[in-house]
Amino acid sequence: MQHTVTEAFHDDTYRRLGFAAQRRYPNEELVRFLARHFFPIPRTERASVPILEVGCGSGANLWMIAREGFAAHGLDLSAEGLVLCREMLASWGVAASLHHGDMAALPFADASMAAVVDVFSAYCLDEAGAARFLDEVARVLRPGGRFFTYTPSKLSEAFTNHAPATLSDASTLSGIARETSPFAGNTYPFRFTTNDELAAALAARGLAVTSSERVARTYRDGEELFWFAVIAAEKR
Ligand SMILES: C[S@@+](CC[C@H](N)C(=O)[O-])C[C@H]1O[C@@H](n2cnc3c(N)ncnc32)[C@H](O)[C@@H]1O
């Protein structure tokens, strides 16, 4: 049910808005993560370094991963998003392997990935789905492999002042319903987390946090803050 609503929402948005549905250029925190851990790898060796973006959408991040010479893999629930992603990759003259599926059931072998990255996508899973997703991240990462996530934080007023939306579990809103909230009009489950909750969930799966930060931006000229937890972890 959750995926039906989420998939339908994203298919509709990508169909109506095309590339305007998302950014065209990569997330800055993701660039920072890659620069720290993967850009030191010589270009001649990068083709054997598989990096998976879950919820790759229209490819704003994936094209950069491919263009940097890594073996790029993208997975998304939205077939419409993947149509745009193919176009995005072609426009940059790069290639990636694309998969239509659910990040809570990854179609990849155990220990097959050097990195799994999530840029504002795993928030679409409720707590139960997120637990399955992190199990999958731990399964597909190689020892020494790395996880990156940029995901909404419970510090956000969109979470602390969420009426008239309701909670479906301790972290997940039924949608973003307050008209003045960032992301208002998102009618699918929308999960928030804290850096500590996420670090504990990762540690329980053998992933040690290497970096735990928070970034925020204001909306309505400083009236409202929306926070993201930005976490990197390494599989031991
Ligand atoms: C806000 S968009 C972000 C897209 C991309 N990461 C970016 O930064 O441009 C969220 C994406 O997550 C995808 N998504 C939501 N739930 C998913 C799931 N369970 N499995 C895979 N993709 C999912 C949506 O279809 C959508 O493309």
PDBQT file of the ligand as one rigid body, heavy atoms in Angstrom, charges set to zero:
ROOT
HETATM    1  C1  LIG A 301      12.884  13.426  -3.752  1.00  0.00    +0.000 C 
HETATM    2  S1  LIG A 301      13.243  12.207  -4.969  1.00  0.00    +0.000 S 
HETATM    3  C2  LIG A 301      15.026  12.254  -4.976  1.00  0.00    +0.000 C 
HETATM    4  C3  LIG A 301      15.616  11.746  -6.260  1.00  0.00    +0.000 C 
HETATM    5  C4  LIG A 301      17.160  11.812  -6.339  1.00  0.00    +0.000 C 
HETATM    6  N1  LIG A 301      17.799  11.062  -5.269  1.00  0.00    +0.000 N 
HETATM    7  C5  LIG A 301      17.668  13.238  -6.360  1.00  0.00    +0.000 C 
HETATM    8  O1  LIG A 301      18.385  13.624  -5.419  1.00  0.00    +0.000 OA
HETATM    9  O2  LIG A 301      17.355  13.959  -7.319  1.00  0.00    +0.000 OA
HETATM   10  C6  LIG A 301      12.841  10.655  -4.152  1.00  0.00    +0.000 C 
HETATM   11  C7  LIG A 301      12.938   9.454  -5.074  1.00  0.00    +0.000 C 
HETATM   12  O3  LIG A 301      12.841   8.241  -4.288  1.00  0.00    +0.000 OA
HETATM   13  C8  LIG A 301      12.092   7.297  -5.045  1.00  0.00    +0.000 C 
HETATM   14  N2  LIG A 301      11.578   6.272  -4.127  1.00  0.00    +0.000 N 
HETATM   15  C9  LIG A 301      10.642   6.416  -3.165  1.00  0.00    +0.000 A 
HETATM   16  N3  LIG A 301      10.446   5.251  -2.494  1.00  0.00    +0.000 NA
HETATM   17  C10 LIG A 301      11.290   4.356  -3.055  1.00  0.00    +0.000 A 
HETATM   18  C11 LIG A 301      11.568   2.968  -2.796  1.00  0.00    +0.000 A 
HETATM   19  N4  LIG A 301      10.921   2.289  -1.834  1.00  0.00    +0.000 N 
HETATM   20  N5  LIG A 301      12.490   2.360  -3.556  1.00  0.00    +0.000 NA
HETATM   21  C12 LIG A 301      13.146   3.035  -4.556  1.00  0.00    +0.000 A 
HETATM   22  N6  LIG A 301      12.924   4.335  -4.836  1.00  0.00    +0.000 NA
HETATM   23  C13 LIG A 301      12.019   4.994  -4.098  1.00  0.00    +0.000 A 
HETATM   24  C14 LIG A 301      11.030   8.145  -5.728  1.00  0.00    +0.000 C 
HETATM   25  O4  LIG A 301      10.434   7.495  -6.819  1.00  0.00    +0.000 OA
HETATM   26  C15 LIG A 301      11.837   9.382  -6.110  1.00  0.00    +0.000 C 
HETATM   27  O5  LIG A 301      12.417   9.234  -7.387  1.00  0.00    +0.000 OA
ENDROOT
TORSDOF 0
